[in-house]
Amino acid sequence: MTVRNKVPLPTAASFLVSEDCNLACTYCFELDGRNRLHMSKEVARRGLEYLSENALKNGEWHFSAMLFGGEPLLKPDIVEEIFSYGVELAKRRNLRFSASIVTNATLLTPKIKTILNKYKNAVDLSVQLSIDGIKEVHDRYRVTRDGRGSFDIIEKNIPEWKALFADNTDRLNVHGCCNKDTLPRLYENYIFFREEWDIPRIWFMPIHSEEWDDEDVKVYEEQLNKIADYILERSKKEGNYQEVINYAPIDRCLRPDRFAGSPCGAGKNFVTITATGELYPCHQIYFNDPEKITKVGDVWEGIDELKRKLFLEYDNSDLSCAKLNPDCDAYHCYRCLGENWQQNGSILSVVDYGGPRCEMSKIERKIQLRVKGELEKMGLLDSRKDKPAYYYYAKGNNPNNPDCLCDVRGGNIPIPGTVEALSDEETIAMALKLIIDKLDTLEKGQEFLLKKVLR
């Protein structure tokens, strides 16, 4: 008799509280597939029940919700429902519930402030503010529906966002995107957030869909080295490496020198719950899959194990870049399954392998090693090989980086739960089902791809 392995059920999810948004950022990956749907209280409650039930089945103690959109704060009543019912379920089932919000930072009404103040500690809330940089940089791309810049609206709200988390600034962070035009101002944007706004937790991401070139790689190295120099200077002055922890992707120098089992937990321990209660591996895949090829279930019937099998069983070695260059040591590069799906039609086909964006990841690795070496020279790290990876998080500092948009999903499959793995026969059935699904939607899919090419 064959003994089957156990695989986990998802216990973390991004909740698409509203699939609508009050902004129209020009590079947003949701523009092609955005709906104007809003989540109901019934869907929100059932989604939380589903995650908490999975935690119990897995033998785990924690479930979590990342409030996403669109713009989640368009629906404060649903935000409050998720907080209150999550806390209620956690108490009832002897679990821990935590929540995070990804917001464009434009909406901070008295009602929203009341809700966040009431529940921020009960749900261990962390908030990511999506802001690209100084006014000139931000307003070029993050605009309202009528084309006006949104920076001034956000700047008025920043003192109140900071006041909400004055007792724990680690739970508030800023995330900015950069492209060819704004990359040369990366250091300037960083210093603005860090010193003018005095928000410590910051991360920037060069967007994958940009047509980067070799000159951009040089600019990125120059700008990131400036940020690294600033971080090292503060680390030396303050006698700790808190500034390293504060900034991604340099903070990854504190992680073990190895690839995670997979780039993220999408479809494994993490799913997206849409406004209507459907389950997808992640929000970016959902918004770029109008034919619902990657839908893996819903909150009422649960997961279709056949359809999520690929997400469960692939690992780092299955990615195209790992196959083409197994000796690559850019261990902490940002490889996004959603971006792979959106651009290449496959989660395993890594975008821009060997190109400028790939080289940017190697630059990050180079600078991470430089920062780590300097911290060791300062005596702030102990690199003895007999110490476990987490030994780097000694020296009395707080290592708990707030959950960012992707880190919230984790990297490896969690401790096995109670769902049985699929047999070879079931795998074949899954493959046939996916082929049929593809054939059924081929004509529409070709039309969809043609529109993307010609737009």
Secondary structure, DSSP 8 states (H G I E B T S, - for coil): -----EE----EEEEEEES--SB--TT-TTTTT----B--HHHHHHHHHHHHHHHHHHT-SEEEEEEEES-GGG-HHHHHHHHHHHHHHHHHHT-EEEEEEEE-S----HHHHHHHHHHTTTTT-EEEEE--SSHHHHTTTSBBTTS-B-HHHHHHHHHHHHHHTTT-GGGEEEEEEE-TTTGGGHHHHHHIIIIIS---EEEEEE-TTS---HHHHHHHHHHHHHHHHHHHHHHHHHTS-HHHHHEETGGGGGS-SS--SSS--BTTTEEEE-TTSEEES-HHHHHT-TT-TT--EETTTEE-TTTTHHHHH--GGGSHHHHH-TT---TT----HHHHHHHHSSTTS-TTTTSHHHHHHHHHHHHHHHHHHHHHHTTS----TTS-GGGGG-TT--------TTGGG-SS--S--SEE---HHHHHHHHHHHHHHHHHTHHHHHHHHHHHHH-
